[in-house]
Amino acid sequence: MQRGCSHRPPVKRRRGLRTLRCTLVTAAGASTPVSQDQPRFASGSRGMFDIVVATFCGLLLISNVGATKLIEFQPVPVLGSLVTDGGALLFPLTYVIGDVLAEVYGMARARRAIVLGFVLAFVMSVSFLIVDAAPPASDWPNQAAWSAVLGFVPRIVIASLAGYLVGQLLNAWVLVRIKQRTGERALSVRLMTSTVVGEFADTLVFCSVAFGPLGMWLGGGSIPLDTLLNYTLVGWVYKCVVEFVCLPVTQVVIASVKRREPGYWR
């Protein structure tokens, strides 16, 4: 009887330690089997969602201002001169962040970020419009320069928002639909497929409104059709190439955000 009583406490302690160790390992996610066939999205209010959304909106606003300048590169064999806009330098990164939003947080929260970007860009456009219309100081000589650059922003913002809404929503929708079929597998496939679809819609709508006939009712003229087609094609291909080049970085960022989201692997 004494042997039984003296032997049981160590067994309980060993079992308790083993249970605690298993609990800690499970909480860390190291030994929990995760199905790669089931799509997962982060839940809960904690995590990096606010940081991702702030970066997304900041890139969008900077791109809208940069897009007021057309850039022409030296002629390339077969293609000729390559025409794009200043917004193309940063705007493709909004699709990288958009991929993070859709992949990690799902369609509903990605849509919330897209709408927030829409509202902020609209507020920026209205603010510039009011400032441009306000009477300048009598000794301030830069009103014409201001109007030439930022006075053009409302049309650019409307074009950007129209293309952005269509493109980003398509990008998120395609990515989420593919993920629902593939689960956690084939990340690179859904990233590139969603980008090709979303960027094409975005670029076509933006170019047609910002510099084409669809935007003439907003004031300003229209660039020649051949330049518009060149601009659209070059912009679309360029953005897709940027996404392809950034693909390894996008995958690393997505993996990092997933690890830091407490609700993703639940």
N, C-alpha and C positions, 0 to 999 in steps of 0.2 A: 504494500500500500504506500509505504514511504517512497519506494523507488518510482512508483507511478506518479506520485505527487511531485517529486523532485524533477522528474523528466518532462512533465507537461509544460511548465512555464517557458523553457528554452524553445520548445516547438512552437509555442504561440508567438514568441518574439521573432523567431525565424520567419514564420508565416506573415507576421505583421510587417517585418522589413521587406519581405518579398512583395507583399501587396503594395506597400508604399513605393518601392522601386518601380513596380509596374505602372503605378498611377503616375509617377513623375515622368517615366518614359513615354507613356501614352499622351500626357499633357504636352510634352515637347514635340509630339508628332513623329517620333523616330520609329516607333514600332507599330503604329496604327496603319493597317493596310488601307490604302487609298485606291479606289477604283478609277482607272484612267478612262473608263467608258462613260462615266456620269459627269455631266456638266456641273460646274460649281461656280457660285458667285458670292462675293463677300456680303455679309449681313452685319447689321449693327451700326452704331454711330461712331465708334472709335476707329482709329486707323489713319490712313493717308488720303482719304477722299478729298478733304478740303485742300490739301497741298496740290494734288493732281488737278483739281478744278481751277485753282488760282493760276497755275502754270498754263493751263489750257486757255483761259480767258485772256491772260496777259499776252500770249503769242498771237491770239486772234486780233486784239486791238492794235498791236504794233504792226501786224501785217496789213491791216486796213489803211494805215497811214502810208506805209511803204509802197502800197499798190498804186498810189497816184502817179508814180513815175514809171514810164516805159523804158526798158533797157534793151538795146540791140547789140548782139555780139557779132564778131567778124563772120563773114560768109563761110559756110561749111560746104564742102563738096556735096553735090546732089541736093541738099536741103536749102542752100543759100543762107541768107542772114537769119539768125535766130533771135526772135523777139519775145520778151517776157516782161514782167513787171517786178518792181522792188519787193512786193509782198511775197514773191515766190521764194525769196531767200529764207523766210521763216515759216510761211504758211504750211508747208508740208509737215512741219513738226507738230502742227495741231492734229494732224491725222495720226501721228505716232502716239500722242497723248490720248486722242480719241480711241485708238485701239486699246490702250491701257484701261480706259473707262469702261468700254464695252466688254472686254475680256474679263476684267476683274470684278466689276460692279454690276454688270447686266444692263439690259435695255432701259429699264425705268430710271436708274440713276444716271446713266449716260444721257438720256433725254433731258433730265433736269439740268445737267451741266451745259448741254447745247442751248437750252432755253435761256439760261443765265448769261451765256456768251452773247446771245441775240440781244437781250435787254441792255447789256453794257455797251455793246457796239451802237445800238440805237441812241442811247443817252449821249455817247461821245459824238455821234453825228449831229444831233440836235444842238449840243453845246457849241460845236464848231460853227454851225450855221448861225446861231445867235451872236456869237463873237464876231463873225465875219460881217454881219449886218449892222453891228453897232458902229456909230461914227468914230473914226480914228482921231487921235490927238492931232492938233494942227501942225506940230513939229515932228510927227512920226512919218517917215517916208516909205514905210514898207507895206502899206495896205495892199498895193497891187501884187506884191510878192506873196503876201498871206493869202489873198484871194485866189491866186494862180495855183497854189499848192493845196492848202487846207480848204479853200472854198469849193474844191472839186470833190472833197471827201464824201458828202452826202450821196452822190450818185454811186461812188465806189462802195460805200457801206451798204446801200440797198442791193447792189449787185452781189457784194460779198455775202450778205445775209441770205439772199435768195439761193445762191449756190451753196452756201454753207449749210443751210437747213436741209436742202435736198441731199447734198453730198454726205454730210455727217450722219444724218438719219439712215441713209442707205448703207453707209459704211458700218454703222453699229448693227443695223438689222441683219445684214448679210453675215457679219461675224458671229452674231449670237445664234442665228439659224444654223450655221455650219457647226458651231460648238455644240448645239443641241443634238447633232447627229454624231459627232466625233468625240465628244467629251473633252478630256484634257489632251488628247492626242492631236497631231497635225496642226500645231499652232501656226507654223510658218505658212501653211496652205491657206488658212482662214485670214491671216494678216494680209497676205498679198492679194487674195481674191477680193476681199472687202475693199481694199485700197484702190484696186483697178476700177471697180464699179463706182465707188464713191467719188474718187478724184475725177473720173470722166464726167459724171453728172455735175459736179461742182464747177469744173473748169468751163464746161460748155455754157452753163447758165451764167456764170460770172462774166465771161468774155462777151457774151451776147448782150448783156445788160450794160456792163461798164463801158465798153468801147464799140458795141455793135448797134444795129438798128432797134433792138428791143429797149434800149435805154435812152433813145433820142427824146422821148416825151419828158424825160427828167431834166432836159437841158444839155447843151453841148452837141457835138457832131458824132459822126461814126467813122471809124477808120476803114480803109478799103477792104473789100471782101477777102482778097488774097492774104493781106496782112492779118486779118481776123482769123482766118483758117490756120495760118502759120502760128499765130499767137496761141490759139486753142490747142493745137496738136503739140507744139513745143512745151506748153505749160503742163499738159496732161502727162506726156512722156517724162518730163523732168521730175514731176512730183512722184511718179511711180518709181523712177530710178532712185530718187532720194529715199523712198520707203524701202526699196530693196537694199540699198547701201546701209541704211539704218536698221535693217532687220535684226542683226545680231544684238545691237544695242537695245532695240525694242524688246526682244525676248529676255534679255538680262533685266531690264527695268520691270517687265511684267512679273518675272520670277521673284524679284526683290520685293515688289509691292505685295504679291501674294503671301510671301513669308511674313510680312509686317502687318498683314490684316488679320486680326484675331478671329474674325468670323468666317474666313474663307475656307479653312479646312475642317470646319465642324461637320 
